[in-house]
Amino acid sequence: MEIVLRLVWAFLLGGALCVIAQVLIDKTKLTPARILVSYVVAGVLLGAIGVYRPLIELAGAGAATPLTGFGYLIYKGVREAVDQRGLIGAFTGGLTAAAGGTAAALVFGLIAAAICRGGKPRA
């Protein structure tokens, strides 16, 4: 039963983040790029004030997968690197924390581009 509850929370939180983004796209003049950047910054800020970690514990991938989760990951990496290496960690922590996911996205994107044919389908 616990797994079902966790899945429900993941669906609700992840869905709520998607709904908010869609409303911003439909009802404001914000571009999708600005909304995406705002989500990353929101993840950093929510992590800094201690709100995002409980969301991840509650909703799992529903909180960790969206762009707000990426922002939280950057915040967490910077915080840990600053604790370990001092000021230089402020510049390296976010890059090292997000390197694995970013590299995977690039590699899988390259594989998909090599396999799939782009452009208009033939009639």
N, C-alpha and C positions, 0 to 999 in steps of 0.2 A: 504493500500500500504506500510505503514511503516513496518508492520510485515513481509511482503515478502522481503523487503530490508534487514531486520535484519536476516532473515533466510538465504538469499544469502550470507551475510557477514560471518555468522556462518559456513556455508558450505565451503566457500572459505578459511577462516583462518584455520579451523580444518583440512580441506583437505590438505592445504599447509604444516601444521605441520606433517601430516602423510606421505606426499610425501617426505619431507626432511628426515624423519626417514628411509623410505624405501630405498632411494638413499644411505644413510649412511650404511645401512645393506648390500646393493648389491655391492657398489663400494669401500668400505673400509674394513679393517680387524677388525673394532670395533665390539665387541660383542653386542647383543641386551641389555644386562644389562648395559653396559657402556653408550650406547645411552640413555637409560631410565634415568640413573643418570644424564647425561648431560642435558637432558630436564628439570629435576627438578632444577638443579643448574641454568640453563638459566632463568627459571621462577623467581627464587630468585633474580638474578642479574638484570633482566629487571624490576622487581618490585622496586628494590633499586634505580635504576636510573630514575624511574617514567615513563617508557614506557609501562608497562603491564596494568596498570589501564585503559588507553584509549583504549587498544585493547579489554578489557573485556566490556567496555561501547559500543564499536562498534559492536563486534561480539558475545557478550553474551556467551552462552555455547560453541561456537566454540573456545573460548579462555579459558574459565574457566574449561572445562572438561578435556582436555589433561593434561599430566604430567607437562607441563609448568604452568598450572593453579594451580596444587598442590604446586609447588614451590613458586608461588606468594602467595598462601594462607599461607604457612609457614612464608614467609617474613612478610606478613601483621600481622600475629599473634605475631611474635617476636617484631615487631616495636611497636604495641599497648601495649604489656606486658612490654616492657622496659619503655615506657612512664608512665605506671601506677605503676610498682613495682621496677623499677631500674634494676640493673644488674641481679638479679635473673630472671627477665622476659626474658632475653636472653636464658635461659635454659628451661623455662616452656612455653613460648609463642607459639612456633611452635607445641608443643605437644597438648596444649589445643585447638588451632585453628583447627587442623586437626583431633582431636579425634572423632568427630561425623562421618565424612566420612570414616575414617579408621575402626571404630567399625561397621558401616553399611556394609562395604565391607566384613569384617570378618564374620558377622552374615549371610549375604546372601550367602557367599561362603560355609559356614557350612551347610546351608539349602539345597543348590544345591547339595553338596556332599552327604547329607543324602538321597535325593530324587533320584538322578541319579546314575546309575551303571557305575563304571569305568572299565577300561580294554578293552580287545578286544571283539567285538560283537560276539555272537555265530553264527555259520554258519547254 
